Amino acid sequence: MKIILILVLFNMQSGSEVITAEFDDVKACELAGQRTFQGVSPEVEMRALESAGATIAGTVIAHGDDGAELGMFSCNPSRSDRGSG
């Protein structure tokens, strides 16, 4: 099963940047997401995205050392890997 990384780097001046990539496993996908944000801010903190008190599965918000949101990413199975009905 392929895992798809969807990553958004927030940039209020020039607009947000969306990055996608494909991985063979979830761990490799998550590491790539973390490394991307560590390139922006070495002291990045990852927190699960929460909406109305419930965690949104697989989505992580990256915060810089000043607490500002740097972006978000998620790692989810590719729908194209699922059998066609």
N, C-alpha and C positions, 0 to 999 in steps of 0.2 A: 504494500500500500504506500502510495506517495503522500507526503505531508506538504502542505502549502503554507509558506510564510507570507503573511500580509503585514507589512510594516509601514507606518506613517510617521514621518519626521515632521513635527510641528515647526513652522517658521512663519511668524506673523508679518515679517517684512516682504519676503519673496513668495510666500505661499507654501503650503505643505507639500512634501514629496512622498509619493507612494512607491514602495519597493515590494516586489514579489519574487519569490524563489521557491524551488521545489527540493525536497529532501527525502531521504529514504526512511528516516525515523524522527520521532518527536524531539528527542534529546538534541540531535544535531540542529534542528530547526530553532529550538529555544536558545541554544548557545549562539547561533548566528544573530538572533534578535538582540540578545544581551550584548554581544561584541559590537554590534552596530551602534548602540547607544553609548557604550563605553568609549567609542571613538569621538563622540560629541562631548561627553562629560565623564572623566575617569571615575568619579564617585557617584555613579548612577544607582538609584534605588528602584527596584521593580516592585510594583504592587498590582494585585489582581483588580481588574475593573469591576466596580460595584454599581449597580443600578437599583434604586429603590430598596436598598438593603440586601439585595441578592447578588452574588458574584456572577458575572457573565463568564461562563466556562471558556477557558482558553485565551482570554484577552488580558493583556498586561499593559499597564501604564508605566512609562519610564519617567522618573523624576530626577532632576539634576541636584547637585549639592546645595543649591539655594532653594530647593523645593519646587521649582518651576517644572511644569510638565514638558518633557522633551518630545514625547510622541507615544505611540502605542503599537503593539504587535499581537498577532495571534498565530497559532500553529494548528491547523485543522486538516483532516483527511481530504484528499482530492475527491471531488464528486465524480470525476471522470473515471476513477478506479472502480466505481460501483457498477455492478452488472446492469445491463440495459434490460428493462422490463418487458 
